[in-house]
């Protein structure tokens, strides 16, 4: 197996990668569960056949991207796949045109790109094809979509107090929200993990900041999937070393959102959350807010 060199000379970068490796493994297992109906073993010899499926309807596109994803998850195949311009053009076209039509399709394609993003050598081709911008658009849409569904469910919950039909409507809205949340979790995790990898480049990180990544990450802290939360907090920790990002986090009420995560029985989550709080504490106003919100007793209790 060939291995491509990663740039790990940033302070704490390797530590963050080690923390997130657990999330990546869990992500693979969840994806395997979603693709359990695919029994065919993919082969590089048949890559052209998989590409042809990307010009068919959504079910065929899901099948084709699923087969390509099988190939991309084997690092031995990445060099050959990465030099295939037609592959990248087809995948970016389908993602750009069809990602709103199928979460499974967009998850497959972004996961393929994520496999490349784990190696710095492929960052150039991903940037050239504007994969980061496409992922940002997906994240923005899913964050806004989730907030709309939560608001709708909350409105129906209030209406459920008065009539039996209102209770039924609330149960439907609640079930729909739970179903979509479960499907969103994989898409958001793979999208954010890809963006996290690309943010290794300061110029790309700045572009993400300009497009609202800090706001999206902070608003996602209300999610219930622990592996997704670990990734989000790790990303926020990485971004929080810059004053302008801390200002944006403060604007999005990050400390009130983080409060629900502490204490946590998940040691990995607690570790990254405390490191994020440490970075935020260098800002006087945020440090004062931590005291006001009662962080100190929670953190002291965690030490004991």
N, C-alpha and C positions, 0 to 999 in steps of 0.2 A: 504494500500500500504506500503510495506516495503521500507525503505531507508537505503542505505549503507553510512557509514561515509567517507567523503572526507578529505584529508589532506590539510588544508587551512592555514597553519602556515607560509607560505612564504610571505614576504613583498610584498603587491600589488597583490597577487595571486587572492584574492576574487574580487578585483576591475577589474582585467582583465577578470575573468569569467563573471562578470556582463556585461561588455562591449560586450563579445562574445555571450551572451545568445540571443541577438537580431538576430545575424547572424544564430544561430542554428534554431530559429523559422522560419526564411525565407527559410532556407535550407529544412526544413520539408515541407513547402508549395510548393516549387519547385518540390520536390520529389513526392508529392501527385499529382501534375499536370502531371508528367511523367508517373505515374502509374494509371491514371484515368480509363484505360481499365480493371483493375483488380477489379472485383465487389465482388468476393468471400471473406467472412470473415474468417481469419485464426483461427485455433484452435490448442492448444497444443496436443490434442488427435490425430491430423492428422500429427504430426511432422514427423513421419516415412515415410509418403507418400511424403512429401515435400523433404525429403532427397533422396528418390528414383529418383526424378526428376533431381537431380544433377548428375546422371549417364547417362542422355539422351543428346540430342542435345542442341545447344545454346538456342533456344526459350523456351524449357522446363526448362533449367537451370535458365533462367531469371524469369520464372513463379515461380519456386520453391524458389528461393532466395527472390523473392518479397513477398511470403507468410511468409517466415521465418522472413523477415524484419518487417512485420506487428506485429509479436509476439515480436520481440526484442524491438520495440518502446514502448511497455508497460513495465514499470519497474517491475511490479508484476511478469513478466515471466522470468526475467533475471537470477534469482537464479537457476531455473530448467534448463534453456538453458545453463547456464554457467557451469553446472556440467555434461553436455553431451559431452563426449570426441569425440564420433562419429561425432557430429555436427561440432566441430571445425576442425577435420581432413578433413571432406568433404569440408567445406568452404575454408580452406587454399589450399587444392588440386586444387579445381576449379579456385581459384584466381591465383594460381601459373601457372596453365596450360593454362587458357583461357582468362586472362584479356585483352590481346591485341585484342581479337576477338570481344569484345562487351563492349562499354563504359557503357551501361545500366547494364550489368551483373556485371562488376567490381564495379560500383557505389552501387549496391544493397549489395554486399558482404562487401565492406568496410564500408557502412553505418551500417550494422549489428554489425561489430566490433566497430564502433564508439559508438554505444549505450552502449556497455560494457565499453568502455574507459572513459565514463563520471563518472564512479565509481572506485575509487582507488583499491577496493577489487578485481577487475577483471584484474588489470594490469599484475599480475603475469601470468595468463593463456594466455593473449595476447602476452606477451614477450616470453613465452615458445613456442608458435606456430609461432614465428618470424613474427608476423603481422606487426610490425613496419618496418622491412626490406622489406617486400612485398610492403608496401605503399610507401616507399622511391623509390623503383624501378618504381612504377607507376608514381609518381611525376616526376622523372627524364625523363622518356619516354615522358610524356605529355608536359613537358617544351621544350624538344628538338624538338618534333613533331610540336608544335606551332611555334617555331622560324623558322623551315624549311618552314612551310606554309606561314608565314609572308614574308619571303625572296622571295618565289616563286611568291606571289601576287605582291610584289614590282617590281620584274623583269618584270612581265607581264604588270604592269602599265606603265613602261617605254616603253615597246614595243607597247603599245596601242596608242601611239602618232603618229605612222607612218601609220598603216593600219587598216581597218575596222575589219579584222579577229583578229588583235591584241587586239582591244577593246573588242571583244566577249570573247576571252580567258581570258582577265583580269576580266571581269564581272563574268565569271564562277569561277575563282580562288577566287575572293572576296566573292562570295556567299558561296562557300565551306568553306572558312575560318570562316565566320560568323556562319555557321551552326555548325561547329566543336567547335568553341569557346563556344557557348551556351551549348553544351552537356558536354564540358570539365569543365565548371564552377562548376557544382554540384560535379563531380568526384574530382576535385582539392580541393574544399572546405571541403568535408567530409574527404578526405585523410589528408589534412593539419590540420584539427581540431583534428583528431585522434592522429596525431603525436604531436600536441600541448599538448594534455592531457597526453600522455606518457612521454613527456619531463618534466613532474613534477618530474621525477627521474633523478638526475644529471648524473648518469652513462649512461642512455639512451639518454639524451640530448647530451652528448659527442659523442656517437656513431653516432647520426644524424649529428653532426658537421663534424665528420670525413668522412661522406658519401656525404657531399656537401649541406646540407640543407640551409646554409646561401646563397650560390650562387643561388640556385633554387628560394628561396623566393625573393631575390633582383631582379632577372630577371623577376619575375612574376609581378612586380610593374607596368608594362605597361598594364596590363589587365584593362578592362572597368567595370567589375562587382563590384559595390561598396562594397557589403557584403564580397566578396572575398578579396578585397583590405583591408578592415578593419581587417580581420583575418590575412592577410599577415603582415600588419604593426604591429599588436599586437604581433605576433610571433617574428618579428624582434626586437621589443622593449624588449621582454623577453630575447632574445639572446644577446642584445647589452650591457648588464652589464659586459660582459667579454671582455677583451682587444683583445684577438685573434679573436673573432667574429667581433669586430669593424674593425680590420685590413682587414678581408675578405670582409666586407661590403664596405670598402674604395676601395678595389681592383676591386669590381664590380660596382663602380661609383654610390653608393647608393644616394648621395646627388643630383646628376643630375637627377636621376630617381624620387626621392621624390619631386623635384621642381615642377613637373607637377600636384601634388596633392594639392599644397598650392597656393592660398586659396581654401577652399572647403566649399560648402553650407551644407555639412553633418557634423554636430557638433561632432558626435561620431568619424568619421574619423579624423577630425581636432584635437580632443583631443589626440588620440593615436599617431598621427603623431608628434604633438608637444612634447609629452613625449619621443618619439623615438629620436627626434632632441636634446632634453635635454641630454639624455644619450650619444649621439654621440659628443656633444659639449665639453665633458670632455677630448676629444682627441685634442691636440693643432692643429694638421694638419687639422683635420676635421673642427674644429672651424674656422680656417682661410679660409678654402674652402667655408664654409657657407657665410662668409662675401663677398668673391669674387663673389659667384653666386647670391648675392642679396637677401639672405634670410631675413635680418633684416627689410627692408622696407615692405616685405610681412607680416611678423609677427606683426610688429607695426600696419599695416593697419587692421589686423585681430583683434587686441585688441580694436580698435576704432569702 
